Amino acid sequence: SRGRTWDDTITICYGDSINDLPLLERATHPVVTNGDARLIGIAKHRGWQTLQLFAAPDTASAA
């Protein structure tokens, strides 16, 4: 809407790779979902919510 800026909008952004970092940094509520190792490390350092929606493959049963 007219007169609104990115800064006065509540945003929830989801990201899973380090490439999503610029968008997550602008969000008022960043959430890392199934993130890569670098992004998870940044999220933990910054106190962002992280979600692991899918279980990691069971490497023991793959052998």
C-alpha positions in Angstrom: 0.0 0.0 0.0 1.1 3.6 -0.5 3.3 5.1 2.1 4.4 1.8 3.5 8.0 0.8 3.5 9.9 -2.4 4.1 10.9 -1.1 7.5 7.4 -0.7 8.9 6.1 -4.1 7.8 6.2 -7.2 9.9 7.8 -9.9 7.8 8.4 -13.6 8.3 10.9 -15.1 6.0 12.0 -18.6 5.6 15.4 -19.6 4.1 17.5 -22.7 3.8 20.8 -21.6 2.2 23.4 -19.0 2.8 22.1 -17.4 -0.4 19.0 -16.4 1.6 20.9 -14.5 4.2 20.3 -11.0 2.8 16.5 -11.6 2.8 16.6 -13.1 6.3 18.6 -10.2 7.6 15.8 -7.8 6.6 13.0 -9.9 8.1 11.5 -9.0 11.4 11.1 -12.8 12.0 13.7 -14.8 10.2 13.3 -18.6 10.3 15.9 -21.0 8.9 14.3 -24.3 7.7 16.5 -27.3 6.9 19.3 -24.9 6.6 22.8 -25.5 5.3 25.6 -25.6 7.9 26.8 -22.0 7.4 23.3 -20.6 7.7 22.4 -22.6 10.8 25.6 -21.4 12.4 24.6 -17.8 11.7 21.1 -18.3 12.9 22.2 -19.8 16.2 24.6 -16.9 16.7 21.9 -14.3 16.0 19.2 -16.1 18.0 17.0 -16.8 15.0 14.5 -19.7 15.0 15.6 -22.8 13.2 13.4 -25.7 12.0 14.4 -29.1 10.8 11.3 -30.2 8.9 12.7 -33.4 7.4 14.7 -36.0 9.1 18.2 -36.5 7.9 18.7 -39.7 5.9 19.6 -42.6 8.1 23.1 -43.5 6.9 23.2 -46.6 9.0 20.4 -48.3 7.1 21.7 -47.2 3.8 24.8 -49.4 4.1 
